[in-house]
Amino acid sequence: MEPPPGSDVKTKMGLLKSPVGLAAGYDKVGRYVAPLAKLGFGYIVAGTFTLKPREGHPRPRVARRGQELALVNAMGMPNPGVYEFVRSFRRPRRRCSVLASIAGDDIEELAECHRAVQPVVDGVEVNLSCPTFPSAARLRETSFVKDMREMLAILEDAYGCPVDTEFTANFFGDEGYRINLVQCRPLPVNAPGMAAEVPADLRKDDLILEAHGAVIGQSRTAPVDRLIYVVPSVYGRLPVNERYAIARLIGRITHADEPRQPKTILLLGPGRWGTTTPSLGVPVSFAEINTISVLCEIVAMREDLVPDVSFGTHFFNELVEQDILYLALFPGRAGNLLNEEFLRAAPNKLTKLVPDAGARSDVVRVIDVADLADGRVLTLNANVLNQKVVCYLERDGSGPGGG
């Protein structure tokens, strides 16, 4: 079952395929997330989980109240314990965000539960409403939630958009508590973009790139002025120190002093952009690539190594804030294509931008569309709802291959 087209919603967890989710309490053990994801939910909350396993209240735990046409439950939060959930959890194959609901008798238990589940799920829900735990009741007796709402409202008003915060909360028994704001990051929300239809008569030779299945950002149709391509097969043979040098070179290219700056730059390369481990991708900082418009991670390195991709997680907030489109390309998979012949044959502008980089021209190729001899333009068509990106050559204003 799939939600209707146009149901996608952008959130801090990424792009949800539907705004409808399944709340905590249905899958209390977290073992049925994968089959539940097939029902079309945008997200699923597993649990609630506690530090230690709980059998719950003695049965019967559910009573029917016929006159009120209602059911009353007092489950007692049965669950296998947070560490058993982490051990047995399997992420669904379908695109569906998974959260874990946690609860505890005190702040220390909540913190340990959070540390346990955070690496394996997309988000964490803290259950403060269940009367099973006196700590939740005590927290509700304070003005903590009210103070947090007021603080977030003030920040959102100052920034003009929702904010992501990091804070610490120190509780001093009967003396109250202190909230310390550590970081604050704006999260601007953009209206969904639109993508035009890809020309029906597009020739295969005109197709430069096609990706399907991992596209994050706003839909768009736009001309591409420059391609920066790190050749996966060559990069994969480089020693570690050279890979760092390639990352620094990318920064010099994207910030080169030119009379006319390219408006739209498409950056392609193997594995994870922004990784701290050069064997997994290109270890750039965001400051080195903050002038690009499109970021593509190619799932290829060399014959004996196929790297994972980051799905934009290394720079997620920056990509959202600057409206940079992210896509992953899986060579050899249906719906994915990279025209390596074009990328090898097109003029390489690397040494014009960085004169001392000639020795690395086999690793990094810089292709300016304006330098193509036939005068064609390069168009990027990204449809986020369909999770598809196509980049193709066409005559300026006259369709692909037209005259």
N, C-alpha and C positions, 0 to 999 in steps of 0.2 A: 504494500500500500504506500502510495506516495502522495504528499500534499499537492494541492493545485499549483500551477505555475504562478509565480509572483509572490509566493508565501515567504521567501527568504527574508531574514531579519539579521542585521549586523549588530553584534554585541561584543563585549569585552572578551568573550570566549571564542570569538570568530563569527563566521557566517552560519546562522542556524537555518536549516531548510524549512522550518515552520516555527511560528510563535507559540504553538501549543506544546506544552511539556507534561510529563507525568510526575506528580509530586511525590515526596517521600512517603513511605508507609505502604505502598502497593508491593514493591519488591524489597522486603525488609532485610533480606540476606544478600542481595546484590548478585544473585546467580542467574537472573533471567533478563539481564539488560539486553543481550544480543537479540533474543526473539522479540522482546518488546520494541526494540528499535525498528523492526520490520513493519510496525503499525503506523509509521510515519511521524513519530514525535520529533520535535526539534531538539529536545533535551529530555533526559531522564534523571531523576534524583533517586539514588539508591539509599537504603537505610531507613531509619536512623541507626548509626553505629556508636557503640560505647567502648571504652578502653578494654573492659573485660566482657566476656559473653554473658548474656542475660536470657533466662528462660521465660521471663515475663510473669504476669500474674497467673494464679491457678485458674483453670477453666471452671465454669463458663466465663468468658471474657467479653462476650457480646450479648446484649439483651435487646429484645424487640419491645417497643412501646407502641402498642396498637392504636391507642386513642390519638396519639400525636403523629401516627404514621412515620415513626422514626426508629432508628437503631442507635443504641448507646454502646460505646466500646471503652474498655479499660484494659488495653493490651499489656501494659507494663513494659513496653519497648523491647520485645524479644529480638535478639540478634546474635550472630555468631562471634561478635567482638571485632574490633577494627582491624587487628592484624590478620585474622582469618579472611576477612574481606579482601585485604590487600593481596594476600597469598593466592586466592582463588579467582580474583577478578580477571575477566577477559574482555577486552575492548571490542565493541561490535564492529563488524566490517562496514556496515552502512554508516553514512555520515550522520552522526548523532552525538551531541555533546553529553557527557556524563558528569554529574555532580554527586558528591557524597554528603549526606546529612550526618552530623556528629552531635553528641551530647556528653555531658560529664557532670560530676558532682562539684567540681571546682575549676578554676581557671587553669590549673596545672594539667588536669585531665583533658580539658578541651585542647590545650596547646599540644599535648602528646598525640591526641587523635588527629589534629590538623597536620602535624609533621608526618604522620604515618600515611595519610591518604593523599596529601598534596601532590606527590610525584606521579600518581597513577590516574588522576582524574582531571577534568577541565575546570572544576570549581568546587568550592566547599560551602555548604550551608550549615550554619550553627543553629541547632534547635533550642530556642529559648522559651518556647511556648508550652512544652510538655510539663504537666504538673508532677510527673514522676520524679523530677530532680529538683531538690530544694534550692540548688544554686541558681537555676533559671528563675525561680520565684524571687530570690533575693536580688538578682540583677534587675528584674522588672520593677522592684520597689525603689530603685534609684532613678535618677534622671539621665542615665547614660544614653539611652536611645534618643531621648529628646535632644540632649546636647549634641550628639552626632548628627542628627538631622539639621539642627541649626547651623553647625559648622559647615556641613556640606552645602547648605543653601547659600551661606555667605560666600563660599568659594566659587560656587557655580555662578552666582551673580557677578562676582568680580571678574571671572574669566569669560563669562558670556557663553558657557557651554558646560556640560557635565564634567566632573573631575574624577580622577583615580587617585586615591590617597593611601599613604602608608603611615600608620600611627602606632604609638604604644599607649597602653592604659595601665596605670599603676593604682591598685586599690589599697587603701590604708585602713581596713576594718571599719570601725564606726566613724572614722575621721573623713570618710569620703574617698575620692579618687582624683587622679589628674590625667588628662589626655594630652599627649605630646604629639604634635604633627611633625612627622619626619620628612615626608616627601609629598608633593602635590603635582599632578600631571594633567593638563587639560585633555579631554576626549571629545573633540568636535564631532558632531554627527551630521553627515551630509545626506542630502536627498538622493535617492537611487538614480543612477545615471541611465542613459539609454544607448543602445548600440543599434546601428543600422543593419540591414540584412546584408550578408555576404553575397557578392555577385554570383548569380547562378552559373555563369559561363566562365568561372575562374579556371584557368589552365594549371595543370600540375607544376609546370615549369615556373609559373609565377608565384607559387606558394613557397614562402621562405620559412615559415614556422606555423605549426599547428599543435595546440595543447588542449587536452580534455581531462577534466577530473579534479584539478586543484587550482582554482582561481579565486583570489581574495582581493576585494576592492570594489570600485565602482565600474559598472558597465560603461563602455565608451567606444567611439570610433574616432581615430585621430591619425594624422600623418606622423611618421617617425623620421626624424632628421639624422639620427646617428645610431649605429649598432656598435657596441663594444662586446667582443666575443673572446672569452678565454677558452681555448681549444682543450676539451677534456682529455683527449688521448695524449697530448703533449704535456699538459699540466700534471697528469697522473704519474709521469716518469720523473718529475723534478724532485731534487732533494728538498728537505724541509726549509733550509735557509732561502732557497730560491722561491719557494711558495710565499714566504713573507715578502720577498722583494716584488713579486707580482702584485700582491695586495697594495703595497706602497705605490707601485706604478699605476694601478687603477685610480688611486686618489689623485695622482698628478694629471692623468688624462681628463678626469671629470672636472678638474679645477684649472685646466689650462687657460692661459690668458689669450683670448682670441678676439679679433675685431668683431666677429659676429658669433654669438654663442648659440649653439643648437637648442631649440626649444624642447624637443622630446628625445630623450636618450633611452634606448633599450639596452640593458646590461644582462648578458647571458654568461653563465659559467657553470662548472661542475660542482655538484654537492651543495653544501650549505654556505650561503653568503653570511659572513659575520661570525663564523665558528672560531673558537679559540684553539681548535685542533686542526692544523693544516692538512692532515691526511683525510679529513672529512669534507673539505671545501676550501674557500678562499677567505683567509682571516682578515677581512677589512673591518674598519670601524664605520659606523654610520656617517660620521663626518666626512669620510672619504668618498661616499657615494650619494651624498644628500642632494646632488643636482640631477639625479636620474628621474625618469617618469615611470619606467617599467623595470621590474626585477624578475629575472627568470632563473630558476634553479634547474639544471639538467641532471637527470638521474643517470649519470655516466661518468667514469673516471678513466679506467683502463680495463682490459679484459678480465683481470683477476680481482677487480674491486668495483662494486656498484654501490655508491654512497647513498645513505638516506638523505632526504631533504628536510629542511627546517619548517616548511610551510609558513615562512615569514615570521616565526616566533622570535628570532634573534632581534628583530627590529620592529615588532608588531605595532607598538604605539606610534613609532615614527612613521611607519608606512601609512597608518590611518590618518595621522595628523597632516601629512603632506600629500595625501591622496595619491600615493604611489601604488600602482597595480602590481600584485604579486601573482606569479604562475609557476607551476612545476611542470616540466616536460619529461615524459617517459619514453625515450627512443625505443622503438620496437613494439610498443603497446598500441592497440587499435585507437585511432583518433589522435595520434601524436606523430609529428614529423618535424625534422630539422633538415633544411636544405644545405648540407655541408659543402656541396659543390659550389653553390653561390658564395658562401662565406669564405671559401678558399680562393675563389677566382676574383672576387671584387677587390678594387684597389685598397691597400692598407695605408691609412693616414697616420699611423703610429709615430713615425719619426718626424713628421711635420709638427706634431704636437709636443713630442718629447724627443729631441734630437739624439740624446745619448741612449735611447732604448732599442737601437737597431738589433742588438743581440737577442732580444726577446720578441722579435716580430713573428716568430713561429708559434709563440704561445698566445700572444694578445693581438687581435686584429681589430682595427678601428675603421669602420666603414661609414663614410658620409654619403647619404643617398644623393646629394647634389653632385657627387663625383662620378656617378654612374653614366656611362657613355650614351645610353639610349634615352636619357631624359625622363625616365619613369619615376614615379613617386612610390614610397613604401607606406602602406596603410595598415594600421593595427585595428582589429575589430575584436572587442572583448565583451562577451555576454556572460555576466556573472550568474544569472539565473540558470542558464544552460551549462554553466561551468565549462565554457569553451572560449579559446582565443585563437584567432587566425591572423597571420601577418602576411601580406601579399603585395606584389608589385602591380601597378596599374598606370596607364597613361593618365596624366594630369587632367581630370575632368571628363575623360572619355571612356572610362571603364577598362577592365583588364584586357590587355593585348589589343586595344582598339587603336584606331588611327584618326 
